[in-house]
Amino acid sequence: MAKIILDKNNIVEMPTLVLQNRNFDTIGSITDAHEFSYKENFNSANEIPQFIIYKYKNGKIHPLWDKLVDNKILYIPEFKERFEISVSASESNLTQKTATCTSLCESELSNIKLYDIEINTETDILNPDYDEKFPTLFYRDPIDYPEKTEKEVKRASLLHRLLEKAPHYSIRYVQESLKKSEKVATFSISDTDIYSELTGEIVQEFGCIFIFDSLKREISVYDLYNTCGNNECKYRGDFSDKCP
C-alpha cells in the first residue's frame, strides 16, 4: 500500500525531502521538488522514479543545486525510509536536474560483490577454521553459544558470513523457526552481490523473505514456511492445516 498522506481536503501532501550525506548528516531540505512520484514494492526495492529541481528560483541559484549529486542520500521521515540518489541533467536543458532514487539497503548491498565464498563445501571443510561438529547453519546468534567465541559462532552462521563485507549492516531479527533450522546447505558463491545472493539463492534454499530497514541499515528475516507444533516432529515446510 502506497505511503501517501492526505490533507483534510483529501489532497495528496508532498512528503518532506531531506538531502543527506552518506553518514546521514543533513545537508538541507528540498522544499520545491517537482513531479515527485513514489513506488512501493513488496519484495524488491522501493523507488522514487523521479523528482525535479530547477537551477534558478526567483532569479537566484537553487541553494542545493550543487549538492544534489549521485550517491547522496534522500531521507523521507514520513515514510521512515532512506534512498540512494542518482542524478541526470539534460544536455539540452542545463537548468534542471532529475533525480531517481532507490531504497538505500537494496542499492548499497547490490554494489557489494562476493567472491570465492564456500559454505559447507569440501573446500570449506578443509579450512582449518571449519568445525564439522559446528557447521554453518542459516543463522547462529552468539548469545546462544556462551561457550564459544563470537568469531567461532559467526564463522558458523550463513548470514554473518555473507554480511562480512558489509560491517555497517546488522541483523535485527530472525524468526525463531529459521534460527532453529538445522539444515546444512552448501553454497559456492562468486561474482555476485550480497543483495542478489540473499534474495535469490538463499530465499530459494530456505524459504524465507528479507526485510530491509533503510533508516538503520538493519536486516530482518521471516519464515515463509510453517512449522509443526509437535515437539517430537517440528517439521518445517509448505503446508497449511495438517503436518504431512
Secondary structure as the mmCIF struct_conf table of DSSP 4:
data_model
#
loop_
_struct_conf.conf_type_id
_struct_conf.id
_struct_conf.beg_label_comp_id
_struct_conf.beg_label_asym_id
_struct_conf.beg_label_seq_id
_struct_conf.end_label_comp_id
_struct_conf.end_label_asym_id
_struct_conf.end_label_seq_id
STRN STRN1 LEU A 6 LEU A 6
TURN_TY1_P TURN_TY1_P1 LYS A 8 ASN A 9
BEND BEND1 ASN A 10 ASN A 10
HELX_LH_PP_P HELX_LH_PP_P1 ILE A 11 ILE A 11
STRN STRN2 VAL A 12 VAL A 12
HELX_LH_PP_P HELX_LH_PP_P2 GLU A 13 THR A 16
STRN STRN3 VAL A 18 GLN A 20
TURN_TY1_P TURN_TY1_P2 ARG A 22 ASN A 23
STRN STRN4 THR A 26 SER A 29
STRN STRN5 HIS A 34 HIS A 34
BEND BEND2 GLU A 35 GLU A 35
STRN STRN6 LYS A 39 LYS A 39
BEND BEND3 PHE A 42 SER A 44
STRN STRN7 GLU A 47 TYR A 54
BEND BEND4 LYS A 55 LYS A 55
STRN STRN8 TYR A 56 LYS A 57
TURN_TY1_P TURN_TY1_P3 ASN A 58 GLY A 59
STRN STRN9 LYS A 60 ILE A 61
TURN_TY1_P TURN_TY1_P4 PRO A 63 LYS A 67
TURN_TY1_P TURN_TY1_P5 ASP A 70 ASN A 71
STRN STRN10 ILE A 73 ILE A 76
TURN_TY1_P TURN_TY1_P6 PRO A 77 LYS A 80
STRN STRN11 GLU A 81 SER A 90
TURN_TY1_P TURN_TY1_P7 GLU A 91 SER A 92
STRN STRN12 ASN A 93 SER A 103
HELX_RH_AL_P HELX_RH_AL_P1 LEU A 104 LEU A 109
TURN_TY1_P TURN_TY1_P8 SER A 110 ASN A 111
BEND BEND5 ILE A 112 ILE A 112
STRN STRN13 LYS A 113 LEU A 114
BEND BEND6 ASP A 116 ASP A 116
STRN STRN14 ILE A 117 ILE A 119
BEND BEND7 ASN A 120 THR A 121
HELX_RH_AL_P HELX_RH_AL_P2 GLU A 122 ILE A 125
TURN_TY1_P TURN_TY1_P9 LEU A 126 LEU A 126
BEND BEND8 ASN A 127 ASN A 127
TURN_TY1_P TURN_TY1_P10 PRO A 128 ASP A 129
TURN_TY1_P TURN_TY1_P11 GLU A 132 LYS A 133
BEND BEND9 PHE A 134 PHE A 134
STRN STRN15 LEU A 137 LEU A 137
BEND BEND10 PHE A 138 PHE A 138
HELX_RH_3T_P HELX_RH_3T_P1 PRO A 142 ASP A 144
TURN_TY1_P TURN_TY1_P12 PRO A 146 GLU A 147
BEND BEND11 LYS A 148 LYS A 148
HELX_RH_AL_P HELX_RH_AL_P3 GLU A 150 ARG A 155
TURN_TY1_P TURN_TY1_P13 ALA A 156 ALA A 156
STRN STRN16 SER A 157 SER A 157
HELX_RH_AL_P HELX_RH_AL_P4 LEU A 158 LEU A 162
TURN_TY1_P TURN_TY1_P14 LEU A 163 LYS A 165
TURN_TY1_P TURN_TY1_P15 PRO A 167 HIS A 168
STRN STRN17 SER A 170 VAL A 174
HELX_RH_AL_P HELX_RH_AL_P5 GLU A 176 LYS A 179
TURN_TY1_P TURN_TY1_P16 LYS A 180 LYS A 180
STRN STRN18 PHE A 187 ILE A 189
BEND BEND12 ASP A 191 ASP A 191
STRN STRN19 THR A 192 ASP A 193
HELX_RH_AL_P HELX_RH_AL_P6 ILE A 194 GLU A 197
HELX_RH_PI_P HELX_RH_PI_P1 LEU A 198 ILE A 202
HELX_RH_AL_P HELX_RH_AL_P7 VAL A 203 PHE A 206
TURN_TY1_P TURN_TY1_P17 GLY A 207 GLY A 207
STRN STRN20 CYS A 208 ASP A 213
TURN_TY1_P TURN_TY1_P18 SER A 214 ARG A 217
STRN STRN21 GLU A 218 ASP A 223
BEND BEND13 LEU A 224 TYR A 225
STRN STRN22 ASN A 226 THR A 227
TURN_TY1_P TURN_TY1_P19 ASN A 231 CYS A 233
STRN STRN23 ARG A 236 GLY A 237
BEND BEND14 ASP A 238 ASP A 238
BEND BEND15 SER A 240 LYS A 242
#
